[in-house]
Amino acid sequence: MIPYARQTIDEEDIKAVTEVLKGDYLTTGPKVAEFEQAFAAWVGAKYAVAVSSGTAALHLACLAAGINPGDEVIVTPMSFAASANCVLYAGARPVFADIESTGNIDPSQVEQAVTSSTKAVIPVHYGGLPFRMEEISRTAQKHGLTVVEDACHALGGEYRGSRIGSCRYSDMTVFSFHPVKHITTGEGGMITTNSQELYQKLVDLRSHGIVRELSRFEKESPGGWYYEMQDLGFNYRMSDIQAALGLSQLKKLPRFINRRRAIADRYSKSFKNLALELPGDTPEAKHAYHLYAVKVKAEAGIDRKKLYERLKEQGILAQVHYIPIHTMPYYRQNLGTGWGDCPVAEDHYHRVLSLPMYPGLTDDDVDRVIEAVTNAFRI
Ligand SMILES: *Cc1c(COP(=O)(O)O)cnc(C)c1O
């Protein structure tokens, strides 16, 4: 079976991890700092904070943004549950704004969803295609909202010449290093920002809200053992074992992205005459192809379920991204959302399918996928 996504690990990665195991630091140490610096430099941000997962990164970003009970935060329904759950962790209310045909949040729907309680907006670069950041940023400035980019799909993507993560149009950007993402640390995440204040909050909250710098104590230190817990934080630290893997993976990122884009190119050329809507770059955005998500057109004579099944019969395990978050039982029961709230996202869900996309796919694998998809439409 060819899966829709998979990590790419080589001997160099294995060596980087085993070297750490022989050293002094297993949890947060010099490798974490090195990974943060290299990552910040690569995306073009001032600061990067490594954490234990993309979900932890989203949670900390919400807290650093000062999101509190009673606040509303505008989110997309077309994402993984964590993109909206993070708002609930902070005690606030996620408000769903519908998407456009690309799968990205619709800026006009965001503008319409703003109320006097809105504090922030957390759009997702769906599949790896940067959302319309200039429009979102304009709305945010008009209403005084914080913008957190959920860039878990978009490492390596670009918007108007800037890499995703540079925070040119946002306050913070969040990444995940789950094995299906562009680079992996097993589990892991990162937040980038250009704000010294947000950076300090994120660092504090990552490790119990404990402060160890003399200059920040509320009273004079009684001795070398002393520290102060100044905020209610968490243990969301990344380990040096994970960071060593992340550093090793980061070196290969340009190659990984080129391979993803080359695979997308071959798919798009091969599928252009099928009844499918295909993903691709826009004039302002360069796609990072975390996903290659196609949408079955209404006139196709085959629906998404049939396509999924016919691919599975031929050894291709495609996946659906996503079941809209607002239709999940928890959201329906606790927030009163439901089918019908976001018609564009719901139509997207019914027609979308993610084909295999990862750097380890060989040219032969890609040929097999192309043949299987072509066959599925011929039967
Ligand atoms: C993967 C993902 C997350 C969660 O990341 P984890 O590292 O699995 O916690 C959040 N948002 C989106 C859009 C994702 O794809």
The ligand as a Gaussian input file, in Angstrom:
#p B3LYP/6-31G(d) Opt

LIG

0 1
 C       -0.733000      18.408000      12.295000
 C       -1.562000      19.607000      12.525000
 C       -1.753000      20.153000      13.807000
 C       -1.318000      19.467000      15.054000
 O        0.026000      19.185000      15.124000
 P        0.536000      18.030000      16.132000
 O        2.031000      18.185000      16.050000
 O        0.044000      16.727000      15.598000
 O        0.003000      18.342000      17.484000
 C       -2.442000      21.352000      13.904000
 N       -2.947000      21.971000      12.830000
 C       -2.819000      21.458000      11.588000
 C       -3.383000      22.209000      10.429000
 C       -2.136000      20.255000      11.409000
 O       -2.039000      19.736000      10.177000

